[in-house]
């Protein structure tokens, strides 16, 4: 695959092309302007010289002024009178034609010597005689060849019918325009070289931050992200971001992308760690009842097992099966909540749910004191009554299992108002028991987290999923749950209130 040209090279080539184009345009305009100006000067001199040549050729021999009125055919003028007349500069050509036929003429050199014209030069000059009724021709440029070169030619016709052709050399015009063209070419070459050097240096300095951005991106690609690397230390320097707006946009976008990638990797690592811990804990939790079921099944299968023993083992197996089924149900519930399902959206009065849940808790824990503060108005929220009842059961069951007999558990409902409308409903479940240890407060909502460090179920310990389920349900309803202050354990649940107008 053909390697693309670098941006630096492209910019240098563009700058060089622009400078070259400008130099060519300026040079052409300057040379053309000088050439036209000097050609105009030559034409002005030529018109004057042609008028004087026609005046001299129209005089009688030996006269200093032309004879007025009709002039009879005059004798042939002398060559010395026509060529090298006063006022003619070096290189001036004068040729006299009668009836289109060359009669006399020549040219005078800078040192004053007179020279004859060749027959080829006479033919070239004869081609520029006035035609028809015209008595003159406009100046034109012709090449007379030989040592003469380019000339500017004009002709006049005298009253006697003699045509006089006058020509002035263009060697000064050619020399001046040639020198200017040489100077413009040399200056243009120098400008192009300087432009290339300046563009190369400027682009090198301008692209230096962009190269560092590319090096940063290359360094990131070398990080083994597939092996669990979550720390991306490479970032585009703030100085490079502030160098130019373009580099700043690229650098800022790259830094933002790296931040997002690092956050995604961190979340992936945390999710994988949670999943590994979840699988390990679930395996441990399921292993215990399965081992118990197998052990009692083996005991019941002994040949010498008595009927009473078998019935007792069957009851124990049934209890372990119920506990394992409850654990599986909780795991499935968490899986359903993790999948962000569409919840049933009904108006639920939390006062009724709290009253039902506290009544059930009072029956399950008669040694505790249960207090309800529900208020007088309905506490309506939008959601699934079954899931919200599970949150209440988990909070009340947690208070019953982890506090001694005689503990008071208080359940209170408050309305958090926003202006004229109810903004949220706050549910507080608090007990005056020993409270949560500091080591547990941070992880109380994690899955398989328990208040006691031992995993033994002696003493009626739970699965460690109740508070995790409560958190998942509350968050699925757009609410929050947190550990509140208090001498005992306090949990505060806040749910958005249903948009029902007050009566």
C-alpha positions in Angstrom: 0.0 0.0 0.0 1.3 3.4 -0.9 2.4 5.4 2.1 0.5 8.7 2.2 2.4 12.0 2.2 2.9 13.7 5.5 0.9 16.8 6.3 4.1 18.8 6.7 5.3 17.9 3.2 1.9 18.8 1.8 1.8 22.2 3.5 5.4 22.9 2.3 4.5 22.0 -1.2 1.4 24.2 -1.1 3.3 27.1 0.3 6.0 26.7 -2.3 3.4 26.5 -5.1 1.7 29.7 -3.8 4.9 31.6 -3.6 6.0 30.4 -7.1 2.6 31.4 -8.5 2.8 34.8 -6.9 6.3 35.3 -8.1 5.4 34.3 -11.7 2.4 36.6 -11.7 4.4 39.5 -10.3 7.3 38.9 -12.6 5.1 38.7 -15.7 3.2 41.8 -14.8 6.4 43.7 -14.0 8.2 42.6 -17.2 5.1 43.3 -19.4 4.6 46.7 -17.8 8.2 47.7 -18.3 8.2 46.4 -21.9 5.0 48.3 -22.7 6.3 51.5 -21.1 9.6 51.4 -23.0 7.9 50.4 -26.2 5.7 53.5 -25.8 8.8 55.6 -25.4 10.3 54.1 -28.5 7.1 54.7 -30.5 7.1 58.3 -29.5 10.6 58.8 -30.7 9.8 56.7 -33.8 6.9 58.9 -34.7 9.1 62.0 -34.4 11.9 60.5 -36.4 9.5 59.3 -39.1 8.0 62.8 -39.4 11.5 64.3 -39.7 12.6 61.7 -42.3 9.5 62.4 -44.4 10.2 66.1 -44.2 13.8 65.7 -45.3 12.9 63.3 -48.1 10.3 65.8 -49.4 12.6 68.8 -49.8 14.4 69.7 -53.0 18.1 69.0 -52.9 20.0 71.8 -51.1 16.8 73.2 -49.5 16.3 73.6 -45.8 12.5 73.9 -45.9 9.9 72.1 -48.0 8.4 74.0 -51.0 4.7 74.9 -50.3 2.0 74.0 -52.8 2.2 71.3 -55.4 5.7 70.1 -55.8 7.0 68.9 -59.2 9.0 65.7 -59.2 12.2 66.5 -57.5 15.6 65.1 -58.3 16.6 62.0 -56.4 17.6 62.9 -52.8 21.1 62.0 -51.7 21.8 59.1 -49.4 23.8 61.3 -47.0 20.8 63.7 -46.6 18.5 60.9 -45.6 20.7 58.6 -43.6 22.4 60.2 -40.6 20.3 63.4 -40.7 20.6 65.7 -37.7 18.7 64.3 -34.7 19.0 60.7 -35.7 20.3 58.4 -32.9 22.7 55.5 -33.5 21.0 52.5 -35.1 18.3 54.5 -36.8 17.2 53.1 -40.2 15.8 55.3 -43.0 14.7 54.0 -46.3 13.0 55.8 -49.3 10.7 54.0 -51.6 9.3 55.5 -54.9 6.3 53.6 -56.3 7.1 50.8 -53.9 10.6 50.3 -55.1 13.6 50.9 -52.8 15.4 54.0 -53.9 17.9 54.7 -51.2 18.5 54.3 -47.5 20.6 52.7 -44.8 21.3 52.9 -41.1 23.8 54.8 -39.0 25.8 53.2 -36.3 26.6 54.7 -32.9 30.0 55.9 -34.2 28.3 57.9 -37.0 29.1 55.5 -39.9 26.5 54.9 -42.6 25.6 51.3 -43.6 23.6 49.9 -46.5 20.6 47.7 -46.1 20.6 44.2 -47.5 18.0 43.2 -50.1 16.3 41.0 -47.5 16.0 43.9 -45.1 14.8 46.1 -48.0 12.0 43.6 -48.7 11.0 43.5 -45.0 10.8 47.3 -44.8 8.8 47.4 -48.1 6.2 45.2 -46.6 5.3 48.0 -44.2 4.6 50.8 -46.7 1.3 52.7 -46.5 -1.4 51.2 -48.6 -4.4 52.7 -50.4 -5.1 56.3 -49.4 -3.2 56.1 -46.1 -0.2 58.4 -45.7 1.3 56.6 -42.7 1.4 53.3 -40.8 1.4 52.6 -37.1 4.6 51.4 -35.5 5.1 47.6 -35.7 7.9 45.3 -34.5 9.9 43.4 -37.1 13.0 41.3 -37.1 15.5 42.5 -39.7 18.0 39.7 -38.9 21.7 39.9 -39.2 23.4 42.3 -36.8 20.3 44.6 -36.6 17.8 42.3 -34.9 14.4 43.6 -33.7 13.3 47.0 -34.8 10.2 49.2 -34.4 9.1 50.3 -37.9 6.8 53.2 -39.1 6.3 54.8 -42.5 5.2 58.2 -43.9 4.2 59.3 -47.4 5.4 62.8 -48.6 3.2 65.0 -50.8 5.4 64.1 -53.8 4.4 60.4 -53.4 7.7 59.3 -51.9 7.3 56.8 -49.0 9.9 57.0 -46.2 10.3 54.1 -43.8 11.9 54.9 -40.4 13.0 52.2 -37.9 14.4 52.4 -34.4 16.3 49.5 -32.6 14.7 47.7 -29.7 18.0 46.5 -28.2 17.6 48.8 -25.2 14.0 47.5 -24.6 15.1 43.9 -24.9 18.1 44.5 -22.6 16.1 46.2 -19.9 13.3 43.7 -20.0 15.8 40.8 -20.0 17.6 42.2 -17.0 14.3 42.7 -15.2 13.3 39.1 -16.1 16.6 37.8 -14.8 16.2 39.8 -11.5 12.6 38.6 -11.1 13.6 35.0 -11.7 16.4 35.1 -9.2 14.3 36.8 -6.6 11.5 34.4 -7.2 13.9 31.4 -6.8 15.2 32.9 -3.6 11.7 33.6 -2.3 10.6 30.0 -3.1 13.7 28.6 -1.2 13.0 30.9 1.7 9.3 30.0 1.7 10.1 26.2 1.7 12.5 26.6 4.6 10.2 28.9 6.5 7.2 26.6 5.9 9.2 23.5 6.9 10.4 25.1 10.1 7.0 26.6 10.9 5.1 23.3 10.2 7.7 21.4 12.2 7.0 23.6 15.2 3.3 23.6 14.6 3.0 19.8 14.2 5.2 19.0 17.2 2.3 19.0 19.6 0.3 16.9 17.1 3.2 14.4 17.0 3.1 14.2 20.7 -0.6 13.5 20.6 0.0 10.7 18.1 2.7 9.3 20.4 0.2 9.4 23.3 -2.3 7.4 21.2 0.4 4.9 20.2 1.4 4.5 23.8 -2.1 3.7 24.8 -2.4 1.1 22.1 0.6 -0.7 23.6 -1.2 -1.1 27.0 -2.5 -4.7 27.5 -6.1 -3.9 28.0 -7.2 -7.5 27.3 -5.3 -8.6 30.4 -7.3 -6.6 32.9 -5.2 -3.3 32.8 -7.5 -0.6 34.0 -5.1 2.3 34.6 -4.3 4.5 31.6 -1.7 7.0 32.7 -1.1 8.4 29.3 -2.8 11.8 28.6 -2.2 14.7 26.2 -0.3 17.5 28.0 -2.2 20.7 28.8 0.5 22.7 27.0 -0.1 20.8 23.7 -3.9 21.3 24.1 -3.4 25.0 24.4 -0.9 25.2 21.5 -3.5 25.5 18.7 -7.2 25.1 18.4 -7.0 22.2 16.1 -4.5 20.3 18.3 -6.5 21.3 21.3 -9.7 19.7 19.8 -7.9 16.5 19.0 -6.1 16.4 22.3 -9.2 17.1 24.3 -11.2 14.5 22.4 -8.4 11.9 23.0 -8.2 12.7 26.7 -12.0 12.4 27.0 -11.9 9.2 25.1 -9.2 7.8 27.4 -11.2 8.9 30.5 -14.2 7.1 29.1 -12.2 4.0 28.3 -10.5 4.0 31.7 -13.9 4.4 33.4 -15.4 1.6 31.3 -12.4 -0.6 32.2 -12.8 0.2 35.9 -16.4 -0.6 35.8 -15.7 -3.8 33.9 -13.1 -4.8 36.5 -15.5 -4.0 39.3 -18.3 -5.9 37.6 -16.1 -8.9 37.0 -14.9 -8.8 40.6 -18.5 -8.6 41.8 -19.5 -11.4 39.5 -16.7 -13.6 40.7 -17.5 -12.9 44.3 -21.2 -13.4 43.6 -20.6 -16.8 41.9 -18.3 -17.9 44.7 -20.7 -16.8 47.5 -23.7 -18.4 45.7 -21.8 -21.6 45.2 -21.0 -21.6 48.9 -24.6 -20.8 49.9 -26.0 -23.6 47.8 -23.3 -26.1 48.8 -24.3 -26.0 52.5 -28.0 -27.1 52.0 -27.1 -29.6 49.3 -24.5 -31.2 51.7 -27.1 -31.3 54.4 -29.7 -32.9 52.1 -27.2 -35.5 50.9 -26.1 -36.3 54.5 -29.7 -36.8 55.8 -30.6 -38.7 52.7 -27.7 -41.1 53.2 -28.7 -41.5 56.9 -32.3 -42.3 55.9 -31.1 -44.9 53.4 -29.3 -47.0 55.9 -30.8 -50.5 56.3 -31.0 -50.2 60.1 -32.6 -46.7 60.0 -35.8 -46.5 62.2 -39.0 -45.1 60.9 -38.9 -42.1 63.4 -35.4 -41.3 62.4 -36.3 -41.4 58.7 -39.3 -39.1 59.3 -37.0 -36.6 61.2 -34.4 -36.7 58.4 -37.2 -36.1 55.9 -38.3 -33.0 57.8 -34.8 -31.7 58.0 -34.3 -32.3 54.2 -37.6 -30.5 53.5 -36.4 -27.5 55.6 -33.1 -27.4 53.8 -34.9 -27.6 50.5 -37.2 -24.7 51.5 -34.1 -22.6 52.4 -32.4 -23.5 49.1 -35.5 -22.7 47.2 -35.8 -19.3 49.0 -32.1 -18.6 48.1 -32.7 -19.5 44.4 -35.8 -17.3 44.4 -33.8 -14.4 45.7 -31.1 -15.0 43.1 -33.6 -15.1 40.3 -35.2 -11.9 41.7 -31.8 -10.1 41.7 -31.2 -11.3 38.1 -34.6 -9.9 37.1 -33.8 -6.6 38.7 -30.4 -6.5 37.2 -32.0 -6.8 33.8 -33.9 -3.5 34.4 -37.4 -5.0 33.7 -40.5 -3.0 33.0 -42.0 -2.6 36.5 -45.7 -2.6 37.1 -46.8 1.0 37.5 -49.7 1.2 39.9 -50.6 3.7 42.6 -49.5 2.0 45.8 -50.5 3.3 49.2 -47.4 2.7 51.4 -49.5 3.1 54.6 -51.4 -0.1 53.8 -48.3 -2.0 52.8 -46.6 -0.9 56.1 -49.5 -1.9 58.2 -49.7 -5.3 56.6 -45.9 -5.8 56.8 -45.7 -4.7 60.5 -48.6 -7.0 61.4 -46.8 -10.0 59.8 -43.6 -9.0 61.6 -45.5 -8.7 65.0 -46.7 -12.3 64.5 -43.2 -13.5 63.6 -41.5 -11.6 66.4 -43.8 -11.2 69.3 -40.9 -10.5 71.7 -40.2 -7.2 69.9 -42.2 -4.0 70.2 -43.5 -2.7 66.9 -44.5 1.0 66.5 -46.1 2.6 63.4 -46.2 6.3 62.6 -48.2 6.5 59.4 -49.8 9.9 59.4 -53.3 10.7 58.3 -53.0 11.2 54.5 -52.3 8.4 51.9 -48.7 8.0 51.0 -49.0 7.1 47.3 -46.1 6.0 45.1 -46.0 4.5 41.6 -44.7 1.0 41.4 -45.1 -2.7 42.0 -46.8 -3.5 45.3 -45.3 -7.0 45.6 -41.7 -5.7 45.2 -42.3 -2.9 47.6 -43.7 -5.3 50.2 -40.6 -7.4 49.8 -38.5 -4.3 50.7 -40.6 -3.8 53.9 -40.4 -7.5 54.8 -36.6 -7.5 54.3 -36.1 -4.4 56.5 -38.4 -5.6 59.2 -37.0 -9.1 59.1 -33.4 -7.7 59.3 -34.4 -5.7 62.4 -36.1 -8.8 64.0 -33.2 -11.2 63.3 -30.3 -9.0 64.4 -31.7 -7.4 67.6 -32.4 -9.0 71.0 -35.9 -9.6 72.4 -37.6 -6.5 73.8 -36.1 -4.2 71.1 -38.4 -1.5 69.8 -38.7 -1.3 66.0 -40.3 2.0 64.8 -41.7 2.5 61.3 -42.5 6.0 60.1 -43.8 7.5 56.9 -43.1 11.1 56.0 -44.1 13.2 53.0 -41.3 15.3 51.5 -43.1 18.2 49.8 -41.9 20.3 46.9 -44.0 23.5 46.6 -47.7 22.6 46.5 -47.1 19.0 45.3 -45.7 16.0 47.2 -42.2 15.4 45.9 -41.3 12.1 47.6 -42.4 9.7 50.4 -39.8 8.8 53.0 -40.0 5.5 54.9 -37.8 5.1 58.0 -37.3 1.8 59.8 -35.3 2.3 63.0 -34.6 0.1 66.1 -33.0 0.7 69.4 -30.8 -2.4 69.2 -27.0 -2.6 69.2 -26.8 -1.0 65.7 -24.5 -1.7 62.8 -20.8 -2.2 63.3 -18.6 0.3 61.4 -17.2 -2.6 59.3 -20.6 -3.5 58.1 -22.1 -0.1 57.4 -20.2 0.3 54.1 -21.1 -3.2 52.8 -24.6 -3.7 54.2 -26.2 -3.5 50.7 -23.7 -5.8 49.0 -24.8 -9.3 48.1 -24.2 -12.0 50.7 -23.2 -9.4 53.2 -24.2 -10.2 56.8 -24.0 -8.5 60.1 -22.0 -11.4 61.6 -18.7 -12.4 60.1 -19.4 -16.1 60.3 -21.4 -17.8 57.5 -23.0 -20.2 59.9 -26.7 -20.2 59.9 -26.9 -21.0 63.6 -29.0 -18.4 65.3 -31.2 -17.9 62.3 -28.9 -16.0 60.0 -30.2 -15.1 56.6 -28.8 -15.5 53.1 -27.2 -12.1 53.0 -29.3 -11.1 50.0 -32.2 -9.2 51.7 -30.6 -5.8 51.8 -29.2 -6.2 48.3 -32.7 -7.0 47.0 -34.1 -4.0 48.9 -31.5 -1.7 47.2 -32.2 -3.2 43.7 -36.0 -2.8 44.1 -35.8 0.8 45.5 -33.4 1.9 42.7 -35.7 0.2 40.1 -38.5 2.5 41.4 -36.3 5.6 41.1 -35.7 5.9 44.8 -32.8 5.7 47.2 -32.0 3.7 50.4 -29.4 4.5 52.9 -28.2 3.9 56.4 -29.4 6.7 58.7 -28.1 8.0 61.9 -29.3 6.7 65.3 -28.3 4.7 68.3 -29.5 1.5 66.7 -29.8 0.5 63.1 -31.7 3.0 60.9 -32.6 2.6 57.2 -34.2 5.4 55.2 -36.0 4.7 52.0 -37.1 7.6 49.7 -39.5 7.0 46.8 -40.9 9.5 44.3 -44.5 10.3 45.2 -47.3 9.5 42.7 -48.5 12.6 40.8 -52.0 12.4 42.3 -53.8 15.7 43.1 -54.5 16.2 46.8 -58.1 16.2 47.8 
